[in-house]
Amino acid sequence: MNVFEKCLRYIFKVNAILGIIAYLRFLYFFYIKKNFKTLYPIDSSDFGMAKNSYETALESNVYHLNKPISNFFKYFGKFRGSRTDLLCYPLKSLGIIDYQNSKVLAVGPRLESEIFTLFTNGFRFKNIKSIDLQSYSKLVDLGDMLKMPYEDNSFDVVFAGWVIAYTDKVEDAIKEFIRVAKNGSLICIGISHKPDIQLSKVPLKSSKEILSYFGNNLNDVYFSFHPNDPNFIKKENQLNSYRSIIVVSIKK
């Protein structure tokens, strides 16, 4: 790692600074350079995108991108990468990751802050790829997680944070994660459970359900926390918002 990367990683470890840089870059590329583009029409409900009674997956994400300029104090937190940290923390205890050389894919980052957070957690910028249906940054490839433009066996770690709930083809998405991942690689999945704005028609209500989509490719389950599992909490509390984290290794 060169001196610049070392200094930048040190600076980014201050979460507020990471958020400010990500926020300022967003304002520049989104509003001034007008780099924002989407792979499909924003109001489209085709291509496997999930849709509830009033918005598509793309509409939901674009809504979040249009808000930071009008309500800084409410939305600045989204630029600090905290949700990505939730996926990275379980990896720290494994001791099996070569952070300097691992090829990493971030699926559906929405903001550059996810990429910056992966860098802060030890991965190198040059080894990080990311893909989303929308992009304002050269750091994020425009593409569909159901048919990604990457070769088979390309990545050592795949981060799919807060993205599979935006498709009605969850099994196809996970098969695509497996395709681009190497044998023995790790796949990290995060899910936000918000019953009032549920998009995907796939329930995603238990770890067992999600893990079943890996089929014979599932090797080890390193971390599985699914607080919305009916067997985990009382029924009356399942209407609240929860986040789930799953970290597995795969075999091919």
C-alpha positions as CSV (number, residue, x, y, z in Angstrom):
1,M,0.0,0.0,0.0
2,N,1.4,3.4,-0.9
3,V,1.7,6.4,1.4
4,F,-1.4,8.1,-0.1
5,E,-3.6,5.1,0.6
6,K,-2.2,4.8,4.1
7,C,-3.0,8.5,4.8
8,L,-6.4,8.3,3.2
9,R,-7.3,5.2,5.3
10,Y,-6.2,6.9,8.4
11,I,-8.4,10.0,7.6
12,F,-11.4,7.8,6.6
13,K,-11.3,6.1,10.0
14,V,-12.9,9.3,11.3
15,N,-16.4,8.4,10.3
16,A,-17.6,12.0,10.1
17,I,-14.8,12.9,7.7
18,L,-15.6,9.9,5.5
19,G,-19.3,11.1,5.4
20,I,-18.4,14.7,4.6
21,I,-16.1,13.6,1.7
22,A,-18.7,11.2,0.4
23,Y,-21.4,13.9,0.7
24,L,-19.4,16.6,-1.1
25,R,-18.5,14.2,-3.9
26,F,-22.2,13.3,-4.2
27,L,-23.2,17.0,-4.5
28,Y,-20.5,17.6,-7.1
29,F,-21.2,14.6,-9.3
30,F,-24.9,14.4,-8.9
31,Y,-25.9,18.1,-9.0
32,I,-23.0,20.0,-10.6
33,K,-21.6,17.4,-13.1
34,K,-25.0,15.8,-13.5
35,N,-23.4,12.4,-13.9
36,F,-26.4,10.5,-12.5
37,K,-27.8,7.8,-14.8
38,T,-30.0,4.6,-14.5
39,L,-29.8,1.3,-16.3
40,Y,-33.5,1.1,-16.8
41,P,-36.4,3.7,-16.8
42,I,-36.9,4.8,-13.2
43,D,-40.6,3.9,-13.2
44,S,-40.1,0.4,-14.7
45,S,-41.3,-2.6,-12.9
46,D,-39.8,-5.0,-15.4
47,F,-36.3,-6.7,-15.3
48,G,-37.1,-8.4,-12.0
49,M,-37.2,-5.2,-10.0
50,A,-39.5,-5.2,-7.0
51,K,-42.4,-2.9,-6.7
52,N,-45.0,-2.1,-4.0
53,S,-48.2,-0.2,-4.4
54,Y,-46.6,3.2,-4.9
55,E,-43.0,2.9,-6.1
56,T,-40.4,0.7,-7.9
57,A,-37.0,-0.3,-6.5
58,L,-35.4,2.4,-8.7
59,E,-37.9,5.0,-7.6
60,S,-37.2,4.2,-4.0
61,N,-33.5,4.6,-4.4
62,V,-33.7,7.8,-6.5
63,Y,-36.0,9.2,-3.8
64,H,-33.2,8.8,-1.3
65,L,-30.7,10.4,-3.6
66,N,-32.8,13.5,-4.1
67,K,-33.3,14.1,-0.4
68,P,-29.8,14.9,1.0
69,I,-29.7,18.4,-0.5
70,S,-33.0,19.4,1.0
71,N,-32.6,17.8,4.4
72,F,-28.9,17.6,5.3
73,F,-29.3,16.8,9.0
74,K,-31.7,13.9,8.4
75,Y,-29.9,12.3,5.5
76,F,-26.2,12.9,6.2
77,G,-26.0,9.7,8.2
78,K,-26.5,7.7,5.0
79,F,-23.2,9.0,3.7
80,R,-21.2,7.6,6.7
81,G,-21.1,3.9,5.6
82,S,-22.4,2.6,8.9
83,R,-24.6,-0.1,7.3
84,T,-21.5,-1.4,5.4
85,D,-19.6,-1.6,8.7
86,L,-22.3,-4.0,9.9
87,L,-21.3,-6.4,7.1
88,C,-17.6,-6.0,7.7
89,Y,-17.6,-6.5,11.5
90,P,-18.3,-10.2,11.4
91,L,-15.4,-10.7,8.9
92,K,-12.9,-9.2,11.4
93,S,-13.3,-12.3,13.7
94,L,-12.6,-14.8,11.0
95,G,-8.9,-14.2,10.5
96,I,-9.0,-15.8,7.0
97,I,-9.2,-12.8,4.7
98,D,-6.3,-11.5,2.8
99,Y,-7.3,-7.8,2.8
100,Q,-4.4,-6.7,0.7
101,N,-5.1,-9.0,-2.2
102,S,-8.8,-10.0,-2.0
103,K,-10.9,-9.0,-5.0
104,V,-14.1,-7.5,-3.7
105,L,-17.5,-6.8,-5.2
106,A,-20.1,-4.4,-3.7
107,V,-23.6,-5.0,-5.1
108,G,-26.0,-2.1,-4.9
109,P,-23.9,0.4,-3.0
110,R,-26.1,3.4,-4.0
111,L,-23.4,5.8,-2.5
112,E,-19.6,6.0,-2.7
113,S,-19.5,5.8,1.1
114,E,-20.0,2.0,0.9
115,I,-16.8,1.7,-1.2
116,F,-14.9,4.1,1.1
117,T,-16.0,2.0,4.1
118,L,-14.8,-1.2,2.5
119,F,-11.4,0.5,2.0
120,T,-11.4,1.7,5.6
121,N,-12.0,-1.8,6.8
122,G,-8.8,-3.0,5.0
123,F,-9.5,-3.8,1.4
124,R,-7.6,-1.9,-1.3
125,F,-9.3,0.5,-3.7
126,K,-7.8,-1.1,-6.8
127,N,-9.4,-4.5,-5.8
128,I,-12.9,-3.1,-5.2
129,K,-15.6,-3.3,-7.9
130,S,-19.2,-2.1,-7.4
131,I,-22.4,-2.3,-9.4
132,D,-25.8,-0.7,-9.2
133,L,-28.9,0.0,-11.3
134,Q,-28.0,3.7,-10.8
135,S,-24.7,5.5,-10.6
136,Y,-23.4,9.0,-10.3
137,S,-19.8,7.9,-9.8
138,K,-17.0,6.3,-11.9
139,L,-16.5,4.0,-8.9
140,V,-19.8,2.3,-9.5
141,D,-20.5,0.3,-12.6
142,L,-23.9,0.7,-14.1
143,G,-25.4,-2.8,-14.3
144,D,-28.0,-5.4,-13.1
145,M,-27.2,-7.8,-10.2
146,L,-29.3,-10.4,-12.1
147,K,-26.8,-10.4,-15.0
148,M,-23.6,-8.8,-14.0
149,P,-20.8,-7.9,-16.5
150,Y,-18.1,-9.8,-14.7
151,E,-16.5,-13.1,-15.5
152,D,-17.1,-16.3,-13.5
153,N,-14.9,-16.8,-10.4
154,S,-13.8,-13.1,-10.2
155,F,-14.2,-12.2,-6.6
156,D,-13.0,-13.4,-3.1
157,V,-15.7,-11.5,-1.2
158,V,-19.1,-10.3,-2.4
159,F,-21.0,-7.8,-0.4
160,A,-24.7,-7.6,-1.1
161,G,-25.8,-5.1,1.5
162,W,-29.4,-4.1,1.6
163,V,-30.1,-5.1,-2.0
164,I,-31.8,-8.4,-2.4
165,A,-35.0,-7.0,-1.0
166,Y,-35.2,-4.8,-4.1
167,T,-35.8,-7.8,-6.5
168,D,-38.5,-10.3,-6.9
169,K,-35.9,-12.8,-8.2
170,V,-33.9,-13.4,-5.0
171,E,-32.8,-16.9,-6.0
172,D,-31.5,-15.6,-9.4
173,A,-29.6,-12.8,-7.6
174,I,-27.9,-15.3,-5.3
175,K,-27.0,-17.6,-8.1
176,E,-25.4,-14.6,-9.9
177,F,-23.4,-13.8,-6.7
178,I,-22.2,-17.4,-6.7
179,R,-21.3,-17.3,-10.4
180,V,-18.9,-14.3,-10.1
181,A,-17.5,-15.5,-6.7
182,K,-14.5,-17.9,-6.5
183,N,-14.6,-21.3,-4.9
184,G,-14.3,-20.8,-1.2
185,S,-15.1,-17.1,-1.3
186,L,-17.3,-15.3,1.1
187,I,-20.8,-13.8,0.4
188,C,-22.1,-11.2,2.9
189,I,-25.8,-10.3,2.8
190,G,-27.6,-7.6,4.6
191,I,-31.4,-7.0,4.7
192,S,-33.5,-4.2,6.1
193,H,-37.0,-5.4,7.2
194,K,-39.5,-2.5,7.0
195,P,-42.9,-4.1,6.7
196,D,-44.6,-0.7,5.8
197,I,-42.4,-0.3,2.7
198,Q,-41.7,-3.9,1.7
199,L,-40.8,-4.1,-2.0
200,S,-39.9,-7.7,-2.8
201,K,-42.6,-10.2,-3.1
202,V,-40.2,-12.7,-1.6
203,P,-40.9,-12.8,2.2
204,L,-37.2,-13.1,3.3
205,K,-38.5,-13.8,6.8
206,S,-35.9,-16.3,8.1
207,S,-32.3,-17.1,7.8
208,K,-33.2,-20.7,6.7
209,E,-35.2,-19.3,3.8
210,I,-32.3,-17.1,2.5
211,L,-29.7,-19.8,3.0
212,S,-31.8,-22.3,1.1
213,Y,-31.2,-20.3,-2.1
214,F,-27.5,-21.3,-2.0
215,G,-28.4,-24.9,-2.4
216,N,-25.4,-27.2,-2.9
217,N,-23.1,-24.2,-3.2
218,L,-23.4,-23.5,0.5
219,N,-20.2,-24.4,2.4
220,D,-20.0,-22.8,5.9
221,V,-22.3,-20.4,7.6
222,Y,-20.1,-18.0,9.6
223,F,-22.7,-15.6,10.7
224,S,-26.4,-15.6,10.7
225,F,-28.4,-13.0,12.6
226,H,-32.1,-12.7,11.5
227,P,-34.1,-11.0,14.3
228,N,-37.3,-11.0,12.3
229,D,-37.3,-14.8,12.2
230,P,-40.7,-15.9,13.7
231,N,-38.8,-18.4,15.9
232,F,-36.6,-15.6,17.3
233,I,-39.0,-12.9,18.5
234,K,-42.5,-12.6,19.6
235,K,-45.1,-12.2,16.9
236,E,-46.3,-8.8,18.1
237,N,-42.8,-7.4,17.6
238,Q,-42.4,-8.6,14.0
239,L,-44.0,-5.4,12.7
240,N,-40.9,-3.4,13.7
241,S,-37.9,-2.6,11.5
242,Y,-34.9,-5.0,11.8
243,R,-31.7,-5.7,10.0
244,S,-30.3,-9.1,9.2
245,I,-26.7,-10.1,8.5
246,I,-25.6,-13.4,6.9
247,V,-22.0,-14.3,6.1
248,V,-21.3,-17.6,4.3
249,S,-18.6,-19.3,2.3
250,I,-19.4,-21.1,-0.9
251,K,-18.2,-24.2,-2.7
252,K,-18.2,-24.7,-6.5
